[in-house]
Amino acid sequence: MGEKNDGYRSSLIEAVLQGTYEVVDEILFKSPTTINFKNDEGYNIIQLAILNRSEKVYNLIYHIIERTKSYREIQDSSYNTLVHLAGKLAPSFVLERTAGAALQLQQELLWFEEVKKLVLPFKLRERNKYNETPAMVFTKEHLDLMKQGEIWMKTTAESCSITAALIVTVVFAAAITVPGGSNQESGIPLFKEKTAFTIFAVSNAFSLFTSATALLLFLSILTARFSKKDFLVSLPRRLLSGLLTLFISITAMMVAFSAILFLVFCDQRPWMLAPICAFACLPISIIVTSKLPLLVDLIQSAYSPIFGKHSYLESCKVNRKNTIFTDQEEI
């Protein structure tokens, strides 16, 4: 390797560590052999991308790894394969990008499952220098994170289930206590013909059903087994569904009570509608601002895959169409 290419070494390795795929793309396009550069610990950029969870760099070079056998089967000095490396715990600064230990564990599982696709099934049973399979490495490295994830998930579900239970109690009491009273003879509500009463009835019933659904979802989290596979799909989606239905139930409850307050107090004082709406928005805004970041993280983790083809790869020079990598000697 010439001196010119050697000058790329530190820049390329640092770009991989920082996840700056644009720099990696430019260097690999100018000098494809730099993919074999190694850092002081003996890891090349493929291994570093996996160890440091640089998903954009990994997506950029995925097609190179996929069609080059020597890259798929590369091992470090301890005979760790790529899957062994994916089983290691990500650096703390990488884990901190995701809120909540459960979602951090989910990201780690996604990486492990993704890298497993690169190797043949029998390769997953290969052992490293310490007689450990990739699955054994993952379990050992993530034992504490699994415990933290279970505690975080239970704490979140417990706090949300208390809120859902309170809403169920309140809206159920409102449903069986007809505002304004009923006709003593027929039992028909006196406000039956009022539009506001219809809004109240529909919103209150909707709030009751959604809050009961949220409560059941949170209870299902509390009674889960908390295995590794549960953290991958089941638990995050249950929490997401529970939070969504909880938000909807709170909003429906505020609409119901605003409608009945308008019906009772605003018939002769329409100016009261504005403060009623303002106060109704207060609890909604509080719950949204406190739980919205978590909700966004859950949606992204469930429906926004970090691997595969992404729009940012279309402008990259190193892709399937214009760059051909072949097996090369290690540098």
N, C-alpha and C positions, 0 to 999 in steps of 0.2 A: 504494500500500500504506500503510495507516494506521500510526500510531506504535505501536499495540498489537502489530500483527504484526511490526513492525521489532524489537520487544523479544525476539522468539523467535529472531532470527537467530543470535546467538552460541551460544545453548543448543542449537539444532538442529544447527549445524555441529559443535559439540563432541561431541554425542551420536552423530553419524555417525562421527566419527573414533574414538570409544571403542567403537563397536559397541553402544551402549545403545539397542536397538530399542524399548524401552518408552517412552522419552522421545520418540523420533521418532514413534512411533505416536500418542501423546497430542497432540503439536503438530500433526501433519498432520490429525488428526481435528477439532481445534478450528479450524484454518485451512489448508484444502487448498492454498491458493495459495503457502504457504511452501515447497512443493517446489521452487520456482524460485529460492529464495534462493541467493546465491553467496558464496563466501569471497573473500578479498583477491586470490587468483590467478585468479578468474573461474570456478571450478568450482561447479556446483550439487550437491545432495546425492546425486543419481544418480551423477554422475562421481566424487564423493568416496568413495561406498560401494565403487565398483569399484577406485579407486586404492589405497584403504586395506584392501581385502579384508574389508570388514565384511559377512560373509555373511548375518547375521541381518537387518540393515537391507535388504540387497539382496533377500532373500526376502520381506520385508515389502512392499516397493514394486514387486516384480517385475510384478505384474498391471497396475500403472499404466504402467510402461514398455512392457509388451507390447502394450497396446491404444492407445497414444498415439504416433503417428508422429513428432511433433516431438521427443519424448524419445529415441526410438530412433535418430534421425538427428542428434542434437545434436553439435556440434563445438566444440572450444576455440579459442583464438586462433591455434594452430598447425595448425588443421584436423585435429586428432586426433579420430577418432570414438571411440565407446565401446569398440570392439574394439582400437583403438590404445592406449587407456588400460589395457585389460586385458593388453596385451602388455608394458607397462612393469613393471619389477621392483618387487615389493612392498617397503614399508619394512622395515628390519631388525628392528624390534620385532615385526612380523607374522611374518616368517620364523622368528624364534626360538621361536615357539609350537610349531613342529614339529621333532622331533629328526631330524637327518640331512639332508644336502644333497639326497639323492635324493628323499626324501619332501617336502622343501620345493619342489623342482622339480615334483613330481607335483601339489602343490596349485596351483602357478602354472599348470600346463597345464590343470587342471580349471577354473580361472577363465576362462582364455582360450577353452576350448571352450564353456563355458556362455554367455559373452557373445556368441560368434559366432552362437548360435541366435537372437539378437534381430534380426539384420539379414539382408537378402536376400544370396544367394551373390555376386552381382556387386559388392555393396558391400564385400566383403572385399578387393577389389583396389584400393580407393580409396587414394590417396596423400596424405600430409600435407604440410605446408610444406617438409619436408626430402626430399620425393620417396620416402617410405618407406611400404610397405604394412604392415598390422598384423603379418603374419608376419615381415617384416623387422625390425620393432621388437622383437618377442618374441625373435628369435634374437640380435640385438645386445645387448639388455638382459640376457639370461640366459646369455650365453656362459660367463662365469666360474662361474656356478652349475652349469651342465652339466658342466664339468670337475671341479668339486668333487664333484658327485653321482656321477660315474664313479669317482673315486678312493675315495669313501666306500663305494660299493657293492662295488667290488673288494676293498677292505680287509676289509669285513664278511664277504664270501663266502669269502675266503681263510682267515680265522681260523676260521670255522665248518667249512670243508672239512677243515682239519687235525684238528679234533675228530672229525668224522665218519669220517675215514680211520683214526684211532686206534681208534675203536669197532669198525669193520669188522675190523681186524686182531685185536683182542682176542677178539671173540665168534666169529670164524671159527676161531681157535686153540682156543677152548673147545669148539667144536662137534665138531672132529675128534679131540679128546683126551677120551675118555669118562671122566667122574669115577667113581672106584671101580674102574675096569677092566672087562674083559669076560670072559665065559666062554671059556677057551682053545679049546674044541672047537666051540661053536656061534657064538661071537662076539657073543652077546647080552649087553648091559650087566648087571652084577650088581645094580644098583639099579633095574632096569626096573619092578618092581612097586611101588616107593615113589612116593607122591604127590608128594613134593618133587622127585623126579627128573623127573616129567612136567612139573611147573611150570618146572623148569630148562630142559628141552628146548624147550618152547613159547616161553618168554620169550626164550631165547637166539636161536632162529630168527627170532622177531619183531624182535628188536633188530638182527640181521644184515640183514634185508630193509629195515627202515626207515632204518638208517644208510647203507646202499648207495644208497637212494633219495635221501636228503638230500645225499649226496656228489655224485650226478649232477646234482641241482638246482643246487648251488653251482657246479659246474663249468660248467653251462649259462649261469650269470650271468657267469662270467669270460670266456666266449667270445662274449658278446653283442655286438651292434653299438653299443649305447648311443646310439641315435638318440632324438629327442624322444618319439616314439610309444612306444618301449620303456619310458621312464620313467613313462608314463601308466598302463599296466596290466601289461604283461608282467613287467618286472623286479621291481616290488613284490610281485606275487603269487608269483613264483618264490621270492623271499626268504622270504615268509610260509610257503609250503609247505615250504621247506627247514628253517626254524626249528621248525615244528611236528613234522615227522618226526624232527628231531634230538632234540627234547625227549622224544618217545615212545621213541626208541631208547635214550636214556640211562636212562629209567625202566625199560624192559624189561631192560636189561643189569643194573641194580641188583637187580631182582627175581630174575633168573636166578642171579646170584652169591650172593644171600642164600639162595635155595633150596638151592644146593649146599653152602653153609657149614652150613646147618641140617642137611642130610642127613649130612654128614661128622662134624660136631663136637657136634651137639645131641641125638643119640640118647639119650645118658645124662645130658646136662646141658641140660635144657630152659630153664634160666634164661638161657642165652646168646642166646636168641631176641630178647630186648629190646635188648641192645647191638648185635646184628647189624642189626636194623631201624633203629636210631638212626643208625648209621654209614652205612647205605645211603641214608638220607634226606639226608645231608650234601652229596654232589655234586649231587643233584637240586635241593636248595634253592639252592646256589651258582649253578648255571646258570640257574635260574628267576629269581632276583633280579637277575642281571646282564643277562639278555636280555628279561625280561618287559616293561619299558617299551617297548622296540623292537617287541616282538610286539603289544602293545596298539595302538601307533601304526599298525602295518601292517594290523591288523584293521579299525581305524576308517577308514583311508584306502581300504581295498578294499571294505568292506561297510556303511559308514555315510556315505551321501552328504550333503554339506553344503548342497546346493541342493534346491529342491522344497518340498513341503508338509511342515511339521513341527508337532508338537503345540503348540509355543509360539505359533504363529500363530493358533490357534483362539480365544484370548482377546483377540487384538488388535482394536481398533476399526476400523483401516484395513484392510479386506479386500474381497473381491469382492462380498460380500452387502450391506454397509451404507454403502459410500462410492463415489461416482462421480466420477472425475477426467476432465476434458476438457482439450483443448488450450487453453492460456492464454498470454497474452503474458509474456515474460520480464520479471523484475523488476529 
